[in-house]
């Protein structure tokens, strides 16, 4: 998946807007003021995204996919980072975006 497709998918969500977090040099995507995705450069994987899940789901994802790691910028218990050009299928990334969006909407 490329960054443009990822951002298009996120921005199609209800009340989604994006801004830049200058300290992290990252694009934040929020709904109603609540963060649900963070896009940033990460080495060695290129463009990375951080998405929120429950603690249990985060643990499951990290055990199943070694390329999903705890976020370094956000609470690593709930936020996980993955590489857009990594081994995950686009459908899996979209599912994770949807889950993160739903968590943000429930806050």
Secondary structure, DSSP 8 states (H G I E B T S, - for coil): --HHHHHHHHHTSTTEEEEEETTTTEEEEEETTEEEEEEEEETTTEEEEEEE--HHHHHHHHHH-TT-EE-SSS-TTTEEEEETTSSS-HHHHHHHHHHHHHHHHT-
